[in-house]
Amino acid sequence: MLFLRYLRRNVSLTIGLVILLLLILFTLIGSLYINAEKDPYPLAAPPRVAPTLSYCPKTKPNCPTPKAYPFGTDSQGRDLFAVGVVGTWLTIRIGVLAGVIGLLVGMVVGFTSAYYGGTYDLIVRWLVDVLLTVPNLLILVVIASVLGSETLGLNQEALIISLTAWMGPARLIRAQVLSMRERPYVMMARLNGMSNMSIIFRELIPNLLPYLGASLVGAVTGAIFASIGLAALSLGTLREPLLGVTIFWAQQQSAMISGLWWWYAVPVSIIVLIFVMLFMISAGLDELANPRVRRAE
């Protein structure tokens, strides 16, 4: 009840969670629909079919069991509804995996750097400041070009993206811990004989959980952006129906010129929903982590 009451007050978080629930239902129910087709190639369909709920081939205008293609099909003969269902899950999977890895590395670097200080902190701060000046996409393009898109799988692509996803969280977490390590409850924990690692896990991390949640959402957002950018440059995993890969093939096949507007509309609409969801959740978690905002309401 307390959580529902808080959601009623935190409109941004509520909208973000509602969109997340809709995307989960879309992928779950859509997966059941695709499996019900019992087709060994669930993405296969007649090419260039506009969105329709009752499609019959021209050779069989009065077919007894017309098929539904609510999102239409592309010029390669793929059902864009199936592409949307599978691509939504795979795109979010890459973003979450890369974001979680990046946040965990950023937490380790940020907490230890700020808490222990000294030469280690100086090296970490210098390294993060230098790497942040280099565009992340440029680093990812170089790495993906060396490895080649043929050898990349979903997990490998997520690991590559996570190589640049840790720097932002590390810098922000370090700044937060620097302001917390001299607070009275931390000093009291030291006087009580708690070890440094115990202070970090039992005192610092619990107080930063809402902030870490917002940092995770930001890392996931950046990772999804990176996966779409790699796909647009044909450097990502082109064998999987990711949303970015769908946009890449629509661009390669000149979908707008051919009049296949729905080929672009499906992945772009889902991507917009994903980013609106992440933005709303991030804004809601920021309201939870920022006491000034809470008092202002």
BELWOZI-V355111 format. One record per backbone hydrogen bond with DSSP energy under -0.5 kcal/mol. NH is the residue of the N-H (numbers start at 1). CO is the residue of the C=O. If there is no record, write none. Layout:
# BELWOZI-V355111
((NH & CO) (NH & CO))
This chain:
# BELWOZI-V355111
((5 & 1) (6 & 2) (7 & 3) (8 & 4) (9 & 5) (9 & 6) (10 & 6) (11 & 9) (14 & 10) (15 & 11) (16 & 12) (17 & 13) (18 & 14) (19 & 15) (20 & 16) (21 & 17) (22 & 18) (23 & 19) (24 & 20) (25 & 21) (26 & 22) (27 & 23) (28 & 24) (29 & 25) (30 & 26) (31 & 27) (32 & 28) (33 & 29) (34 & 30) (35 & 31) (36 & 32) (37 & 33) (37 & 34) (38 & 35) (44 & 41) (45 & 77) (48 & 74) (49 & 46) (50 & 48) (52 & 69) (55 & 67) (60 & 57) (61 & 58) (63 & 60) (67 & 55) (69 & 52) (72 & 69) (73 & 49) (74 & 78) (77 & 74) (79 & 43) (80 & 72) (80 & 78) (81 & 72) (83 & 79) (84 & 80) (85 & 81) (86 & 82) (87 & 83) (88 & 84) (89 & 85) (90 & 86) (91 & 87) (92 & 88) (93 & 89) (94 & 90) (95 & 91) (96 & 92) (97 & 93) (98 & 94) (99 & 95) (100 & 96) (101 & 97) (102 & 98) (103 & 99) (104 & 100) (105 & 101) (106 & 102) (107 & 103) (108 & 104) (109 & 105) (110 & 106) (111 & 107) (112 & 108) (113 & 109) (114 & 110) (115 & 111) (116 & 112) (117 & 112) (117 & 113) (120 & 117) (121 & 117) (122 & 118) (123 & 119) (124 & 120) (125 & 121) (126 & 122) (127 & 123) (128 & 124) (129 & 125) (130 & 126) (131 & 127) (132 & 128) (133 & 129) (133 & 130) (134 & 131) (139 & 135) (140 & 136) (141 & 137) (142 & 138) (143 & 139) (144 & 140) (145 & 141) (146 & 142) (147 & 143) (148 & 144) (151 & 148) (152 & 149) (157 & 153) (158 & 154) (159 & 155) (160 & 156) (161 & 157) (162 & 158) (163 & 159) (163 & 160) (164 & 161) (166 & 162) (169 & 165) (170 & 166) (171 & 167) (172 & 168) (173 & 169) (174 & 170) (175 & 171) (176 & 172) (177 & 173) (178 & 174) (179 & 175) (180 & 176) (181 & 177) (183 & 180) (186 & 183) (187 & 183) (188 & 184) (189 & 185) (190 & 186) (191 & 187) (192 & 188) (193 & 190) (194 & 189) (199 & 195) (200 & 196) (201 & 197) (202 & 198) (203 & 199) (204 & 199) (205 & 200) (207 & 203) (208 & 204) (208 & 205) (209 & 206) (212 & 208) (213 & 209) (214 & 210) (215 & 211) (216 & 212) (217 & 213) (218 & 214) (219 & 215) (220 & 216) (221 & 217) (222 & 218) (223 & 219) (224 & 220) (225 & 221) (226 & 222) (227 & 223) (228 & 224) (229 & 225) (230 & 226) (231 & 227) (232 & 228) (233 & 229) (234 & 231) (235 & 230) (236 & 230) (238 & 236) (240 & 237) (242 & 240) (243 & 87) (246 & 242) (247 & 243) (248 & 244) (249 & 245) (250 & 246) (251 & 247) (252 & 248) (253 & 249) (254 & 251) (255 & 250) (258 & 254) (259 & 256) (260 & 255) (261 & 259) (263 & 260) (264 & 260) (264 & 261) (265 & 261) (266 & 262) (267 & 263) (268 & 264) (269 & 265) (270 & 266) (271 & 267) (272 & 268) (273 & 269) (274 & 270) (275 & 271) (276 & 272) (277 & 273) (278 & 274) (279 & 275) (280 & 276) (281 & 277) (282 & 278) (283 & 279) (284 & 280) (285 & 281) (286 & 282) (287 & 283) (288 & 284) (289 & 285) (290 & 286) (291 & 289) (294 & 290) (295 & 291) (296 & 292) (297 & 293) (297 & 294))
